[in-house]
Amino acid sequence: MAKKKAVEPTEDLLPELETFPARLVYRRKEMRATQASVAKAAGVDKSQLSRLENGQRAQGIEAATLIRLAKVLGCPVGWLAANEGQPGPVPVFREGQDRRSKTQRSKGGK
């Protein structure tokens, strides 16, 4: 049996991003974030985020929740809500985050 060659990602392989739930899942996975981490950062229950990703609550989402999710996911609200524009680059390190341990910060270490 012949080995399969690795396939380079192309736009043809991107998931369909026609719906809000698809864009939400795509962006979260692109950031390699868990539902729990995104939900906590956005101030929503993990179960609510799960329902949004499954399309069970997309119609009744509050504007404030949508804005918080877009901020956490590092994408424009217009793209997340209505597929307007581009999603933007995936944030690697957000300004204001300090990944050093509490001990390192108090000692002024790197």
SVG drawing of the C-alpha trace seen along z (x, -y; Angstrom):
<svg xmlns="http://www.w3.org/2000/svg" viewBox="-33 -45 48 47">
<polyline fill="none" stroke="black" stroke-width="0.4" points="0.0,0.0 1.4,-3.4 1.9,-6.1 -0.3,-9.1 1.4,-12.4 0.9,-15.2 -1.6,-17.7 -0.8,-21.4 -3.7,-23.4 -5.5,-25.4 -8.5,-27.6 -10.4,-24.7 -9.8,-22.8 -11.1,-25.5 -14.4,-24.6 -17.6,-26.2 -17.9,-29.5 -21.4,-30.5 -22.9,-30.3 -22.2,-31.9 -21.7,-28.5 -19.2,-27.4 -17.2,-30.7 -17.2,-30.5 -15.9,-26.9 -13.4,-27.7 -11.9,-30.7 -11.7,-28.9 -10.0,-25.9 -7.7,-28.2 -6.6,-29.7 -6.2,-26.1 -8.5,-27.2 -10.9,-25.0 -14.6,-25.8 -14.0,-26.2 -11.2,-28.7 -13.1,-30.8 -16.3,-30.7 -14.4,-31.8 -12.6,-34.7 -15.9,-35.8 -17.9,-35.6 -20.4,-33.0 -21.2,-29.5 -19.4,-26.6 -22.9,-25.1 -24.0,-28.4 -20.9,-28.4 -21.5,-24.8 -25.1,-25.6 -23.9,-28.5 -21.3,-26.3 -24.0,-23.7 -26.4,-26.3 -29.0,-25.9 -28.9,-29.5 -27.4,-31.5 -30.6,-33.4 -31.0,-34.8 -27.5,-35.8 -27.1,-39.2 -25.0,-41.9 -22.8,-42.2 -22.1,-38.4 -21.2,-38.6 -18.9,-41.5 -17.1,-39.7 -16.7,-36.5 -15.3,-38.5 -12.8,-40.2 -11.7,-36.9 -11.4,-35.3 -9.5,-38.3 -11.7,-38.9 -14.1,-41.6 -17.7,-41.4 -18.9,-41.8 -17.0,-38.8 -18.1,-36.6 -21.7,-37.7 -22.3,-38.1 -19.2,-37.0 -18.4,-40.5 -14.7,-41.2 -11.9,-39.0 -11.3,-37.2 -7.9,-38.8 -4.7,-37.2 -4.8,-34.7 -3.5,-36.5 -0.5,-34.8 0.0,-36.9 -2.5,-39.6 -1.3,-42.9 -1.7,-43.0 -1.2,-39.2 1.8,-38.2 2.5,-34.5 5.3,-34.6 4.5,-33.0 3.5,-35.1 6.9,-34.5 8.8,-35.6 6.7,-38.8 7.3,-39.7 11.1,-39.2 11.1,-41.1 12.4,-38.0 12.1,-37.2"/>
</svg>
